[in-house]
Amino acid sequence: MNKVNTATAQIFQAISIGQIILDDSNYLTFWGHLQKADGWHRCDFVTSYEVLNTMLRHVKDRSDAVQMTIVHQLENMRQIPEMIDLEAELGSAVVFDNMNFRFTRPGRREDGNWIEYTKGECYYIEEVTPLIPAKTRQYVKKIDHCMEMLHKSYDLYLGYLELDFEEDAARVKADLADDLKYTLAYYAWKERTM
């Protein structure tokens, strides 16, 4: 396994899982489909239990059914590897959408070069994060702007101190006379400089 490289990363926003393969490693294999711009494509995925837990947290409406199916299968596991057939158990594949899936393609070393050998039919799921709605992105942008302004105010305050202003005068000149604003500015400055 140490000869496998997963360097090429891509982001997709939806997958469906029909079957989960469990073995004695710390990884799971999903048989399913990947949604691309032109539709759903057959694809296998390999990931960790931690990523699966993250996926389940972000699909609350389907999470319980999938978790109970996995738990039931683990309790009755007779062989390794074992397959959990979500399509048979739940009536259809489980769609995980409204998430950002960070995928990498596995590759092997050949003549000193890394060769990706799966042709887009298998990915390693490195990370899953929820999609941020547009309205939330607006707030994040405004908060980032606010933090930047606080950072600049604290930078200005430090500049006044270097010019031998008294601390109170430097705070007033930098518009940081309010203790709460001064504290926020300090932490904004610290976050961006440390």
C-alpha positions in Angstrom: 0.0 0.0 0.0 2.9 2.4 0.5 3.5 2.5 -3.2 0.1 4.1 -3.8 -0.1 7.8 -4.4 -3.2 9.9 -4.3 -2.0 13.3 -5.5 -4.6 14.5 -8.0 -7.5 16.1 -6.0 -10.9 16.9 -7.3 -14.1 18.2 -5.6 -17.6 16.9 -6.4 -20.9 17.5 -4.6 -22.9 14.3 -4.7 -22.4 10.5 -4.7 -24.7 7.6 -4.3 -23.8 4.4 -2.4 -25.4 1.1 -3.2 -23.1 -1.3 -1.3 -20.5 -0.9 1.4 -17.7 -3.4 1.7 -16.2 -4.0 5.2 -12.9 -5.8 5.7 -10.3 -6.0 8.5 -8.6 -2.7 7.6 -9.5 0.8 8.7 -11.0 1.6 5.4 -14.4 1.1 3.7 -15.1 0.5 0.1 -18.3 2.0 -1.4 -19.8 0.7 -4.7 -21.9 3.5 -6.2 -22.1 6.4 -8.5 -20.6 9.9 -8.8 -22.6 12.8 -10.0 -20.7 14.8 -12.6 -21.9 17.7 -14.8 -23.2 15.2 -17.5 -25.0 12.8 -15.1 -24.3 9.9 -12.8 -21.3 7.7 -13.5 -20.5 4.2 -12.0 -17.6 4.6 -9.5 -16.0 3.0 -6.5 -14.9 4.9 -3.4 -12.5 4.1 -0.6 -12.5 6.1 2.6 -12.2 5.9 6.4 -14.8 5.4 9.1 -14.2 9.0 10.2 -15.3 10.3 6.7 -18.3 8.0 6.7 -19.3 9.5 10.1 -19.0 13.0 8.7 -21.1 12.1 5.7 -23.8 10.6 7.9 -23.8 13.8 10.1 -24.6 15.9 7.0 -27.5 13.8 5.8 -29.7 13.8 8.9 -32.8 12.5 7.1 -31.0 9.4 5.8 -28.5 8.9 8.6 -30.5 6.7 11.0 -31.5 4.2 8.4 -27.9 3.8 7.1 -26.4 3.7 10.6 -28.8 1.0 11.7 -28.2 -1.1 8.6 -24.4 -0.9 9.2 -24.8 -1.7 12.9 -27.1 -4.7 12.2 -24.6 -6.0 9.6 -21.6 -5.6 12.0 -23.5 -7.5 14.7 -24.1 -10.4 12.4 -20.8 -10.3 10.5 -19.8 -13.8 9.6 -17.0 -13.4 7.1 -14.4 -10.9 6.0 -14.9 -9.1 3.7 -18.6 -8.5 4.3 -20.9 -6.5 2.1 -23.8 -4.3 3.2 -26.2 -4.0 0.4 -28.0 -0.7 1.0 -30.1 -1.0 -2.1 -31.5 -4.3 -0.9 -31.9 -3.2 2.7 -33.3 0.3 2.1 -34.9 -0.1 -1.3 -32.5 2.1 -3.2 -29.0 3.5 -3.1 -28.3 6.3 -0.6 -27.6 9.7 -2.1 -25.1 11.9 -0.2 -25.5 15.4 -1.6 -25.1 19.0 -0.6 -21.6 18.3 0.4 -18.1 18.9 -1.0 -16.3 15.6 -1.4 -12.5 16.0 -1.8 -11.4 13.1 -3.9 -8.0 11.9 -5.0 -7.2 9.2 -7.5 -5.0 6.3 -6.6 -1.9 5.8 -8.6 1.2 3.5 -8.7 4.8 4.2 -9.4 6.0 3.0 -12.8 9.5 3.8 -14.3 9.9 6.6 -11.7 6.6 8.3 -12.6 3.2 8.1 -10.8 0.5 6.6 -13.1 -3.1 7.0 -12.3 -4.6 3.6 -13.2 -8.3 3.8 -12.3 -9.5 6.0 -15.2 -11.9 7.9 -13.0 -13.7 4.8 -11.8 -12.3 4.8 -8.3 -11.5 7.6 -5.9 -10.3 8.0 -2.3 -12.6 10.3 -0.3 -10.2 12.4 1.7 -12.6 14.9 3.2 -16.2 15.8 3.3 -17.6 19.3 4.2 -21.1 20.6 3.9 -21.9 23.1 1.2 -22.2 26.6 2.5 -25.4 28.3 1.4 -25.0 31.6 -0.5 -26.6 33.6 2.3 -24.1 32.1 4.8 -21.3 32.9 2.4 -22.4 36.6 2.5 -22.1 36.6 6.3 -18.7 34.9 6.2 -17.5 37.5 3.7 -18.8 40.3 5.9 -17.2 38.8 9.0 -13.9 38.4 7.2 -14.1 42.1 6.2 -14.8 43.0 9.8 -11.9 40.9 11.0 -9.6 42.6 8.5 -10.7 46.1 9.6 -10.0 45.1 13.2 -6.6 43.7 12.3 -5.7 47.0 10.5 -6.9 49.0 13.5 -4.7 47.1 15.8 -1.8 47.4 13.4 -2.4 51.2 13.4 -2.4 51.1 17.2 0.9 49.4 17.2 2.3 52.0 14.8 1.2 54.8 17.1 2.9 53.1 20.0 6.1 52.9 17.9 5.8 56.6 17.4 5.9 57.0 21.2 2.2 57.9 21.6 0.8 57.1 25.1 -1.3 53.9 25.2 -4.6 55.7 25.7 -3.9 58.2 23.0 -2.8 55.4 20.6 -6.0 53.5 21.3 -8.1 56.6 20.6 -6.3 57.5 17.4 -6.7 53.9 16.2 -10.4 53.9 17.1 -9.9 51.3 19.8 -10.9 53.2 22.9 -13.7 50.7 23.6 -12.2 47.7 25.6 -14.2 45.1 23.7 -13.3 46.5 20.3 -9.6 46.6 21.4 -9.7 43.0 22.5 -11.4 41.9 19.3 -8.8 43.8 17.3 -6.0 42.2 19.2 -7.3 38.7 18.5 -7.9 39.6 14.8 -4.3 40.9 14.6 -2.9 37.8 16.4 -4.8 35.4 14.1 -3.4 37.0 11.0 0.1 37.5 12.2 0.9 34.4 14.2 
